[in-house]
Amino acid sequence: MAETETFEPKIIALLCKWCSSAGSDLAGVSRMQYPPNIVPIQGMCSGSVSPLYILSAFNKGADGVLVSGCHPGDCHYIKGNYYARRRIHLVKNLMEFMGLEEKRFKMSWVSAAEGAKFTKIIGEFAEELKPMGPQTRFRRNS
């Protein structure tokens, strides 16, 4: 019990450059508080996030993975976030097949002006992951 009470999940956040990454920056410069155990990785678009990137994050020790992009209809690359949204089902099916809990993966839509929303999403995701404990099912041993 004590281990899960002190457990802080490592979260990899794959963020689109134009909206979600800017939203996380706004949260930072506004000094909003959110868990420090997030590793943000900026990409050009949530639509460019391959399911292999998500699975690789789990393989390299992530306890949770967040993919966040522009709101549907607001993508700077027209349809990128629609492609990302379609991949959610593929990723969840792959995770189920591999024995990873579906709750370890989350997708969100955050605009550049939504620093508070980004903070809330990260905080809630970290709290959801804590009772699950460390992800060991797909973690590489070396």
Salt bridges, closest charged atoms under 4 A:
GLU8 OE2 - LYS130 NZ 3.30
ASP63 OD1 - ARG139 NH2 2.90
GLU101 OE1 - ARG104 NE 2.79
GLU102 OE2 - LYS92 NZ 3.68
GLU114 OE1 - HIS71 NE2 2.75
GLU124 OE2 - LYS120 NZ 3.72
GLU127 OE2 - LYS130 NZ 3.13
